[in-house]
Amino acid sequence: MQKWEVTFVDDHGVQAVEHFDCEQKPSMEQAAQMIRAKLLPVPAELDLNDLEGRTDDPTVKILKDQCSIQILGITPAP
């Protein structure tokens, strides 16, 4: 499995990097789901995503709008 770096701005405005193992490069939605599971484990377990099926990348939107977390990029880890 390949390691991927997901660079994002957290809820304090600080740029951070998390590493995840995936077979292929994760999409923005997959990266958002992994970030949410790592940083916000309780909300990640709750299925409160009323945007599912109604908008593209609902987890990305929720992280940005409700948690002030924005993904900046996904790159292979060195």
C-alpha positions in Angstrom: 0.0 0.0 0.0 1.2 3.5 -0.8 1.4 6.3 1.7 -0.3 9.6 0.9 0.1 13.0 2.5 -3.1 15.1 2.9 -2.3 18.7 3.5 -5.0 20.8 5.1 -5.8 23.9 7.1 -7.2 23.0 10.5 -9.9 24.8 12.5 -7.3 27.1 14.0 -5.9 28.2 10.6 -2.8 26.2 11.0 -1.5 24.1 8.0 -1.1 20.5 8.9 -0.3 17.2 7.2 -1.7 13.7 7.9 -0.5 10.5 6.3 -2.8 7.7 5.1 -2.3 4.3 3.5 -4.3 3.8 0.3 -3.9 1.6 -2.8 -4.6 4.6 -5.1 -4.5 8.4 -4.7 -7.6 9.2 -2.6 -10.2 11.6 -4.0 -10.9 14.8 -2.1 -14.1 13.2 -0.6 -12.1 10.1 0.5 -9.4 12.3 2.0 -12.1 14.4 3.8 -13.6 11.2 5.3 -10.2 10.1 6.5 -9.4 13.5 8.0 -12.8 13.6 9.7 -12.4 10.1 11.2 -8.9 11.1 12.6 -9.7 14.6 13.9 -13.4 14.3 14.7 -13.9 10.6 15.6 -17.3 11.0 17.3 -19.0 13.1 14.5 -17.4 10.7 11.9 -19.3 7.8 13.4 -22.6 9.7 13.4 -24.4 9.7 10.0 -25.6 13.3 10.1 -24.7 14.0 6.5 -27.9 15.4 5.0 -26.0 16.4 1.9 -25.3 12.8 0.9 -26.5 12.3 -2.7 -27.5 16.0 -3.0 -24.1 17.6 -3.6 -20.7 16.6 -4.9 -18.2 15.8 -2.1 -20.5 16.3 0.9 -17.8 15.6 3.5 -15.5 18.2 2.0 -18.3 20.7 2.2 -19.2 19.9 5.8 -15.6 20.0 7.0 -15.1 23.4 5.4 -18.5 24.9 6.3 -19.0 23.5 9.8 -15.5 22.7 11.0 -13.3 25.3 9.2 -11.1 22.5 7.9 -10.0 22.8 4.2 -8.0 20.3 2.3 -5.2 21.9 0.3 -3.7 18.9 -1.5 -3.0 15.2 -1.7 0.5 14.0 -2.7 2.5 10.8 -2.4 4.4 10.7 0.8 8.2 10.8 0.5 
